[in-house]
Each structure stands twice: as structure tokens, then as C-alpha cells.
């Protein structure tokens, strides 16, 4: 069985190890959605990962769901992301951008246009959005028309072209965590009666179309997808999870890799592993007490043949030199949860590497 430190090629992306940095929202972008010098430092510090998957990055303005998250839908955003990719590549790293659309998870006060959020159906999410005026209930979204669905697919294509221009090694399409693509997949958020709703075949259609369009635009070998089967985050109830993903996974085109964010859903992971013919990356959480995933858990996944590589989140957040620390069997910095979302360099770029002082 492979080691975490064995090289691997995912599509056309050559990785020096099988430790991927999972996507993590950090809310350090400018209000305009441009990347910052601090973000370039943050990602460059973690360039020893086999591959970095960026925080969720909106493919269009209407797709933004949180304060100070980055975008890839205008030229200035592309220019500032280039500084990030250059910094990572200068340290020998590889980096792909996660493109997302938040759908009904958002609020008009986040945008200068004060537009209404969109979704497969006009059903508000329970919970609140953090806005410039403080927490506010999620509003009822506007139901996307068929023409608007097609335009949204094109937004992902345009953002993918922008990603290539910005120097990314590839793109990951976010189809989980209760955001727009996941909203189309789930029974409780998709009450449509047209070709994009109803049966499982209808509910998976939008995700398949987005993925096919992006793969055709920039190449299958530079396109990936993230799924989070059974994840109830953002008020999601999928219905028959196993049947849903048993239909979706074979319908996806060839990809550089498919990433599964596991939410105590190991049986579904095994179904996906059996059905998916390409490279599989797992963010492993087999049991309720397995959050966050550890280095030992990561190696066990490879030993069992469940995945070809492993993505880790919190460990990479707090340990910029994580591969070196795993080789040395620790010690590991403890993440400061109070600094996860928003703020300055504290809890972002000030975690020490080995030899720079004691761990937190």
C-alpha cells in the first residue's frame, strides 16, 4: 500500500506526496473579493502539501455567501490570485482553486447590488448569515429559471478560464456543504418539477452539467469535484443518500480526481470507491470522534485502499509544515478556533514551523 509520502499524479497535476490541504474558508479576502498579500503568505507557507485546495471562491457575485470571501469573476480578482499562485509555485507547491456558488446561503446586505439569493426552489434555509449589520435570518431565495441555470453553468466556465489565467494548476467544483449544487441534489431544497428536479436523475443534472462544462473548458485532467454525502450543513436533507451518489458518481465525466468529504458516512464512501474509476481523495471522518482527521487516520485510509490520497483541514491550518511534522511524529500545533474566520495574521500566518519555538 502507498505511503502518505509517495508521489502521485492526479490528471495532469504531479504531487510530491499524497497529503492534500483541504479547502477551508478563512474570510481574509478584501470586501471586493480580491486576494491579499496575507493570503499569498498563508498559502505559500503550506506549499509542502502535495496539493493545496483553496478556500471556496465564488464564480459569480450572486454566488457569494459570506463576508470577505474571494472571487474569480473579474479581472482584478484574477490579478490578485496570480500573486498567490506564483508564491506557491515559487516554493515548489501545487494549488487548485475551489469554485463555489452559495445559492440560498447568503444575504442581500453582503453585496453592493443588494440582489436576492438564488436556489433551485424558493425555500429559505434555517439559520442566520453574518452580515455587515450583524447576524440576519437567511431570506427566501429566488428560484432559478432554466435560462438562469444555463447562465450559472457559464459562470463556472468563465471562472474556470479565469483560474487558468490566474495560474492555478486546476479547478475543484464544490458540490457539497449545502451550497447551490448540493441544494439541487437534496430533496428538501429542490422541489422543482422540471428536468432539474423530482427524480434523482433530475436532481443530479445540474451538478453533472456544471462538471461537464468545466471539464470541456479547461480539460478533464485539471478538473475535480468535491462531494459531502449525508452532510446536513446549511439545512440540507438529501433523502436517499446512497442511491443519490450511486447515480451521481457514474454520471460524472473523467476527472483529475474526485474528493469525498466524509461525514460519518463510511458505507457511502465504500459505494463511491467501488463506482468511481478514477483517482479518489478522501477527507476521512468515519466516526463521530474522528474530527479533525489525524495523520494516523490518513495513513489508515491508504492502507485500506479506500482512497489514493487524503485531504486534511485543521491540521494544515495550524501546521504549515505538516508533512515535515508527520515525518517527525510531531509535535503538532493546536488550532485556535477563535481565529478561524476573519481577522488579521493572528491564527493565520503566525503558526510556527519546526524549530521556531514551542507548539501552541
N, C-alpha and C positions, 0 to 999 in steps of 0.2 A: 504494500500500500504506500502511496506517496506521503512525503513529509510536508509540513507547512512551509518548509524552506526550499522545496523543489520548484523549479521554474515551470511555467505553463504558458501556452499561447491560447488566448480566447479570441476566436475570429482572427483578426489581424493585429491584435494587441498582445505584445510579448510582455509577460510578467516575470519578474525575478524571483517571486515567491507566491505562495497561494493564500496570503493574508491580505484581504481587501478591507479598506476602510469604508464602512457603511455610510450611507447618506444620513446626515444629522443637521437639522435646522438650528442655526445659531443666531440669526437675526442681527448680523453685524454689517449688512449692506447699507448703502445710503438710501434715503427715502425715495430716490428716483429709480432704485433698483440696480444701480451701478455697483460694481465690486470695488473694494477699498485696498489700500496698501496693507492694512492689517490682515485682510483675508488672504492676500498673497503670502504673507509671512506664515499664517496658520497652516495653509495647505502645503507650502514648501517644507515646513518643519516635519511633515508626515510623509515625505516623498519616499521613505524606505518601505512603505506599503507596496505590495505587489501592484495594486491599483487603488487609486482614490476615486470614490464616487461622491460627487459634491452634494451639498445641501440641495433640497428641492428648489428649482429655478423656474419661474413662471414663463411659459411660452407665449403669453399674451397678457396685456394689462388686466383684462377681465378674469384671468386665471389666478390673480394674486389673492391669497387668503390671510396673510399675516403682515405685520409691520416689519419693515426693514429686511425683506427677503429680496434676493436678486432676481433679475430677469434676463432674457436673451431675445428681446423683441425690438430693440432699437440700436442704432449704430454706436452710441456712447456705451451702452452696456457691453456690446461686443468688444469695444476697445479696452475697457477696463478688465474684462475677463482675460484678455490676452496677456496682461501683466501677471495674472495668476498662473496660467498655463506655462508661460515662459519660466516663471520661478520654479515650478515643479519639475519641468523638463531639465532645467539647469542643474538640478540635484539628482538627475537620473530617474525620476519618477514617471508614472503614467497616470493620467487623470481623465475621467469621463464626467459629463455633466448630466445630472438627473433633471429631466424636463417634466414639469407637472402642471396641472390645472386644478385649482382647489374646488371648482364647482360651487356648491351651495355653502361651502365653508369660507365665509368672507363677510364683508360689511361695506356698504357704500362710503362710509367715512374714511376708509383706507385709501380711496382714490380721489384725485382731483376731479375726475369726471363724475363722481358720486353715482356710478352705474349700479344697477341691480345685479346681484349674483345670478348665475345660471346653473341649471341642473337638468337631469333627464325628465323630472317631474316637479311641479310646484309644491314641494314638501319641505318645510323648514327643518333644519337639524336642531335637536335639543342641545342646550349648552350656550356658551357665550364666546364672542370674539373680542380679543384685546384690541381696542381702537385708540386713536389719539385722545378720545374723550373718556377712556376707561372701558371696562367690560360692558358689552351690549349683547342682547339676545341676537342670535342668527335670524335674519329676516327670511320671509318666504322668497325663494328664488324664482326666476323666470324660466319657464320650460323652453328648452331649445327646440327650434323648428328643424326640419330635415335639412334645409339650406344652411342653417346656422351650425348644425353638426358637421356638415361638409366644410364649412369655413373654419371650424375648430381643428379639423384634421389638417387643413392647410397651415394653420398657425403652428402646429407641431412640426410640419415640414420646414417652414420658414425658420423656426428656431433651431432646427437641426442643421440647416445650412449655415446659420449664424454660429453654431457651435464649432463647425469645421473651420470657419473663418477665424474664430477666436482661439484656435489651436488645440482644441480638445481632441483626445485620442478616440473618442466615441461618444455615444449618447445612451442614456438609460431613460426609458419611458416609465413613469411612475403610475402603476395600475393598482395601487393598494392604499391602505391607511385612510379609507373613507373619502378620498378625493374624487374628482369627476369620473375618471374611468371606472373606479370602484363603485361609484354611485350608479353607473349604468349596469354593473354586474349584479348589484344587490336587489333583492325583492322589495325591501321596504323603501327604497329610494327610487326605484324605477317602476312606475305604474303605467307606462306607455302601452298603447295598443297598436302602434305601427311596427315597422320592421326592426326597430331598435328596442323593443320591449316584449313583454309577455313570456314566451318560452325562453329556455336557456340559450337556444340558438340566437334569438333576438337580443338578449341581454349581453352576449359576448361580442356582438357585431362591431360596436364602436371601438372597443379595445383592439380587435383584430384589424380594423381598417386603419386606425392610427399607426399601429405597428407596421403593417404592410407599406403604408405610405412613407414612413420614415426610413424603413429599410431600403425601399426603392430609391429614395433621395440621396442617401449617404453611403449605402452599402450594408447588406446584411451583416457583414463581418465587423462592422463598427456600431451595431445597434443591439441594445439589450432591453430587457423588461424586468421590472420588479413587481412581484405579486405578494400579497399578505393574506393568504387564505384564512378565513374564520376570524379575522381581526375585527372586533366591534368598534374600534376607534372612530370617532366622529359620527356616532349614532348609526352604525351600519349593522344590518342583519341580512346576510346573504341569502338565506334559505338553505337549500341542499348544497352545502359547501363541496362535498366530494364530487357530486355529479356536475356541479358548475365548473370545477377546474379540470375534471376529466374530459369535458367538452372544449374548454378554452385552450388548454396546453397543446393538443394536437393541431388546433386551428391556427396557431401562430406560425409565422414564417421561420425559416432558419435564422438563427441569431448568433452573435458573438457569445452570448451567454444569457441564461435565464436565472434571475435571483429570486429566491423564496425567503421571505421574512416569516419565520416560524413563530406562531403564537400558541404554543402547546397543542400543535396540530400535527404531530409526527405521522399518524396514519395517512393524512393527506399528502405530506411530504413524500412518503413512500410511493403513493399513487403517481405523483408528478414525476418522481425519479424514473419510474417504470415507463412512463409515457413519453418523456422528453428525450429526443435523440441527440441533442447537443450538450454543450457544457452547462453544468448546473452549479450555481453558487448558493450556499445556504447561510442564512443568518440564524444560528441554531438556538432554539428555546423549546426543548422537548417537554419540560416540566415547569410548574409554576415557580419553583425556586431557582430556575436557571437564568434569571435576569440579573445583571447583564451576562452575556455569554463570556466564557473564560477561554484561555488558551488551551486548557485541557479538553474542554468541550469541543473546541475547534478541531483538534487532532483526532478525537474520537469519531467525528463525522467523516473525516477522510478514511480512517481505519475501517469504518463500516461500509465504505463505498457509497454513502448517501449523497455525496457531492464531490465535485472536482476541485473546489476552492471554498473558502469560508470568509464571510464578511463579519467584522466586529465593529461595534459602535463606541460605547462608553470607554472601553479600554484604549482605543485610539485617541479619543478626546483628551484623556488625561495623560497619555503616554505617547508623545510624539515619536519616540524611538521604539515603538512597541516591538518590532521584530528583534531588535537587539536585546530588549529586556526578556523576551520569551526565551531566547537562546541562553541567556544568563540565569534563567529561572527566577527572574525578579531582581529586586523588589519592584512593585508597581505603585505608581501614584494613585491616590484616591480622587475620583472626580468630585468637583464642587458643584452640586446641583443648583445652587443659588445663582450661578453664573452661566447656566446653560443657554438662556435665551436673552440676547441683547446685552448691552454694556460695552466695556472697553477691552483692553488687553487682559485684564484680570480674569483668570479662569478660561482664557482663550489661547494666548500665545506665551504665557509665563509658566507653564508646566515644565519642570526641569527634566533634562535628559540624564542618563547615567553619568556619574562623575561631576554633576553640577549641584550637589547638595542632597539632602535627605528627601525622601518621598513624603507627600502630604499625608 
